[in-house]
Amino acid sequence: MSRQPRRFFPLFGLVGSVLVCLVILLVGLTYRGPASERFSLLNHFISELGQWGVSGEAWLFDAALIVSGILFIPFCVGLGLSLRGWWGYLGLGAGVLAGLFLAGVGAFPMNRLGPHIVTATWFFRFGLATTLFFGIAILRQRERTEVPRTASIFSLLACATYALFLAIASIPGVAGGDPLDPVTLAHRPGFWLLALLEWGVFFGTVAWFLGLSLLLTVRGSRGSETLPGRATGSGRSR
C-alpha cells in the first residue's frame, strides 16, 4: 500500500474512538433509568444508553454508534491492505462486517429488541475475529514491518475481552435470562457480571482502535522499518 494512504487511514480510527467515548460519557452522565437510577458500569448494559423513551439522549448515542461503525470500515480496510497476506485480508473482511453490525446496533436500538440482539451478537463475533486475525497478521510480518509489533498487545487485549464476554454469555443461567428484556432489567442486581464484561469489550475495542491509530499515525511519518537481517529492497509483508 502506498505511503500516503497508509498515513491517512488511521485518522478514521482516531475520530471514531474519540467520538464514541465523548458521546458515551455525555449520554451516561445525563441518563436516568426507569427507576430514576443513574447509569452504572456495574449493572447497566451499553445498549441501554440508546433506548428511546428511557435514555434522554438516545438519538445521540445511536447516531454515534452508526458513525463509529462506518468509520471502523475504512480503518480496517487500510490496515488490512497495509499488512497484506491472508491474515491481513481475513482481518479486513471481518472488520468490514464488524463495522456494519456495529452500525446496525445503532440503527436497531433496544426498542427493536429482536434485530438489536442479532446485530449486537454478530458484532461481538466479528469483533473477536477482527482483533484475532489482525493480531496474527501483525506478528507474522516479514521483512518490512508496516505496523509496529507492539500493536499486537492491543489486539491481544481486545481479543481476550471479546472471547471472555462471549464465553460467559454462552453459559446457561449466567446471563439471567434475556439480559435486555424489560422484565429482567427491572430486577437487575447491584453487580451484573455480564454487563461489566460488555464494558470490558468496549474499553478493549477502544484501546485497540485508538492505540493502533496512534501508533500508525506516528509510523506513517517515519515510514516502515526493515527487520534486522532482512533484505532492504522492496520486501513485502506476507
C-alpha positions as CSV (number, residue, x, y, z in Angstrom):
1,M,0.0,0.0,0.0
2,S,1.4,3.4,-0.9
3,R,2.7,5.6,1.9
4,Q,0.1,8.3,1.5
5,P,-3.0,6.2,2.1
6,R,-1.2,4.5,5.0
7,R,-0.6,7.9,6.5
8,F,-4.3,8.9,6.4
9,F,-6.4,5.9,7.1
10,P,-5.6,5.8,10.9
11,L,-7.5,9.2,11.1
12,F,-10.7,7.2,10.8
13,G,-9.7,5.3,14.0
14,L,-8.8,8.4,15.9
15,V,-12.1,10.2,15.0
16,G,-14.2,7.1,15.7
17,S,-12.6,6.4,19.0
18,V,-12.8,9.9,20.3
19,L,-16.4,10.4,19.0
20,V,-17.8,7.3,20.7
21,C,-16.0,7.9,24.0
22,L,-17.3,11.5,24.2
23,V,-20.8,10.6,23.4
24,I,-21.0,7.7,25.8
25,L,-19.6,10.0,28.6
26,L,-22.2,12.7,27.8
27,V,-25.2,10.3,27.5
28,G,-24.1,8.3,30.5
29,L,-23.9,11.4,32.7
30,T,-27.4,12.5,31.7
31,Y,-29.0,9.0,31.8
32,R,-31.8,8.3,34.2
33,G,-33.3,4.9,34.2
34,P,-36.9,3.7,34.7
35,A,-36.4,3.8,38.4
36,S,-34.7,7.2,38.1
37,E,-31.4,5.5,38.7
38,R,-28.1,6.8,37.4
39,F,-26.2,4.8,34.8
40,S,-23.6,2.4,36.3
41,L,-21.0,0.3,34.5
42,L,-21.6,-2.3,37.2
43,N,-25.1,-3.2,36.2
44,H,-26.1,-1.4,33.1
45,F,-25.5,-2.6,29.6
46,I,-24.1,-0.2,26.9
47,S,-27.2,-0.6,24.7
48,E,-29.4,1.0,27.4
49,L,-27.9,4.3,26.6
50,G,-29.6,4.1,23.2
51,Q,-33.1,3.1,24.5
52,W,-35.7,5.5,23.2
53,G,-38.1,6.6,25.9
54,V,-35.7,5.9,28.7
55,S,-32.3,7.4,27.8
56,G,-32.8,11.2,27.3
57,E,-30.1,11.4,24.6
58,A,-30.7,8.0,23.0
59,W,-30.7,9.6,19.5
60,L,-27.2,10.9,20.0
61,F,-25.8,7.5,21.3
62,D,-27.4,5.6,18.4
63,A,-26.1,8.1,15.9
64,A,-22.6,7.8,17.3
65,L,-22.7,4.0,17.0
66,I,-23.7,4.3,13.4
67,V,-21.0,6.8,12.6
68,S,-18.3,4.8,14.5
69,G,-19.3,1.6,12.7
70,I,-18.9,3.4,9.4
71,L,-15.5,4.8,10.4
72,F,-14.4,1.4,11.5
73,I,-14.7,0.0,8.0
74,P,-12.1,2.2,6.1
75,F,-9.8,1.8,9.1
76,C,-9.9,-2.0,8.8
77,V,-9.6,-1.8,5.0
78,G,-6.5,0.4,5.3
79,L,-5.0,-1.8,8.0
80,G,-5.6,-5.0,6.0
81,L,-4.1,-3.6,2.8
82,S,-1.1,-2.4,4.7
83,L,-0.5,-5.8,6.3
84,R,-1.3,-7.8,3.2
85,G,-1.2,-11.6,3.3
86,W,-4.1,-13.9,4.1
87,W,-4.3,-13.0,7.8
88,G,-4.4,-9.3,7.0
89,Y,-7.1,-9.8,4.4
90,L,-9.1,-12.0,6.8
91,G,-8.9,-9.2,9.3
92,L,-10.1,-6.8,6.6
93,G,-13.1,-8.8,5.8
94,A,-14.1,-9.5,9.4
95,G,-13.5,-5.8,10.2
96,V,-15.9,-4.6,7.5
97,L,-18.6,-7.0,8.8
98,A,-17.9,-5.9,12.4
99,G,-18.3,-2.2,11.3
100,L,-21.6,-2.9,9.5
101,F,-23.0,-4.8,12.5
102,L,-21.8,-2.1,14.9
103,A,-23.7,0.5,12.8
104,G,-26.7,-1.9,12.9
105,V,-26.7,-1.8,16.7
106,G,-27.2,1.9,16.5
107,A,-29.8,1.5,13.7
108,F,-31.8,-1.0,15.8
109,P,-31.8,0.2,19.4
110,M,-33.2,-1.8,22.3
111,N,-36.7,-0.7,21.4
112,R,-36.4,-3.2,18.5
113,L,-35.0,-5.9,20.6
114,G,-35.0,-8.8,18.1
115,P,-32.8,-7.2,15.4
116,H,-30.8,-5.4,18.1
117,I,-29.8,-8.7,19.7
118,V,-28.9,-10.2,16.3
119,T,-26.7,-7.2,15.2
120,A,-25.0,-7.0,18.7
121,T,-24.3,-10.7,18.8
122,W,-22.7,-10.7,15.3
123,F,-20.7,-7.5,16.1
124,F,-19.2,-9.4,19.1
125,R,-18.3,-12.4,17.0
126,F,-16.8,-10.4,14.1
127,G,-15.1,-8.1,16.6
128,L,-13.4,-11.2,18.0
129,A,-12.4,-12.4,14.6
130,T,-11.1,-8.9,13.6
131,T,-8.8,-8.4,16.5
132,L,-7.6,-12.1,16.3
133,F,-6.8,-12.0,12.6
134,F,-5.1,-8.6,12.7
135,G,-3.1,-9.6,15.7
136,I,-1.8,-12.7,13.9
137,A,-1.1,-10.6,10.8
138,I,0.9,-8.1,12.8
139,L,3.1,-10.8,14.4
140,R,3.6,-12.6,11.1
141,Q,5.0,-9.6,9.2
142,R,8.1,-10.3,7.1
143,E,11.0,-8.2,6.0
144,R,9.2,-4.8,6.5
145,T,7.0,-4.0,9.5
146,E,4.1,-2.0,8.2
147,V,2.6,-2.0,11.7
148,P,4.6,-1.8,14.9
149,R,4.8,-5.2,16.5
150,T,3.8,-3.5,19.8
151,A,0.4,-3.1,18.3
152,S,-0.2,-6.9,18.8
153,I,-0.6,-6.1,22.5
154,F,-3.7,-4.1,21.8
155,S,-5.0,-6.9,19.6
156,L,-4.4,-9.5,22.3
157,L,-6.2,-7.5,25.0
158,A,-9.2,-6.7,22.7
159,C,-9.4,-10.3,21.6
160,A,-9.4,-11.5,25.2
161,T,-12.3,-9.2,26.1
162,Y,-14.4,-10.5,23.3
163,A,-13.6,-14.1,23.9
164,L,-14.3,-13.8,27.7
165,F,-17.6,-12.0,27.1
166,L,-18.9,-14.5,24.5
167,A,-17.8,-17.4,26.7
168,I,-19.5,-16.2,29.8
169,A,-22.6,-15.2,27.9
170,S,-22.9,-18.7,26.5
171,I,-23.0,-20.4,29.9
172,P,-26.6,-21.3,30.8
173,G,-28.0,-19.2,33.7
174,V,-25.2,-16.7,33.8
175,A,-27.0,-14.2,31.7
176,G,-30.0,-14.5,34.0
177,G,-32.4,-15.0,31.0
178,D,-32.5,-12.4,28.3
179,P,-30.4,-9.6,29.8
180,L,-32.0,-6.9,27.8
181,D,-35.6,-8.0,28.4
182,P,-37.6,-5.3,30.4
183,V,-38.6,-7.8,33.0
184,T,-35.0,-8.9,33.6
185,L,-33.8,-5.3,33.7
186,A,-36.5,-4.4,36.2
187,H,-34.8,-6.8,38.7
188,R,-31.2,-6.1,37.9
189,P,-28.6,-7.0,40.6
190,G,-26.3,-4.4,42.1
191,F,-23.4,-6.1,40.3
192,W,-24.0,-7.8,37.0
193,L,-21.0,-9.7,35.7
194,L,-22.2,-9.8,32.1
195,A,-22.8,-6.0,32.0
196,L,-19.3,-5.4,33.3
197,L,-17.7,-7.8,30.8
198,E,-19.6,-6.0,28.0
199,W,-17.9,-2.8,29.2
200,G,-14.7,-4.6,29.1
201,V,-15.3,-5.3,25.4
202,F,-16.0,-1.6,24.9
203,F,-12.8,-0.5,26.6
204,G,-10.8,-3.2,24.9
205,T,-12.1,-2.2,21.4
206,V,-11.4,1.5,22.0
207,A,-7.9,0.7,23.2
208,W,-7.3,-1.4,20.1
209,F,-9.0,1.2,17.7
210,L,-7.2,4.2,19.3
211,G,-3.9,2.5,20.1
212,L,-3.3,1.2,16.6
213,S,-4.4,4.6,15.1
214,L,-1.9,6.5,17.2
215,L,0.9,4.0,16.5
216,L,0.2,4.1,12.8
217,T,0.0,7.8,12.7
218,V,3.5,8.1,14.2
219,R,4.7,5.3,11.9
220,G,3.2,7.0,8.9
221,S,5.5,10.0,9.4
222,R,8.6,7.7,9.6
223,G,7.9,5.0,7.0
224,S,8.1,1.3,7.7
225,E,11.1,-0.3,9.3
226,T,13.1,-3.2,7.9
227,L,13.6,-6.1,10.3
228,P,17.3,-6.9,11.2
229,G,18.8,-9.5,8.9
230,R,16.2,-9.0,6.1
231,A,16.5,-7.6,2.7
232,T,16.2,-3.8,2.5
233,G,15.0,-3.7,-1.1
234,S,11.3,-4.0,-2.0
235,G,10.5,-6.6,0.7
236,R,6.8,-7.1,1.3
237,S,5.0,-8.3,4.4
238,R,3.2,-11.6,3.9
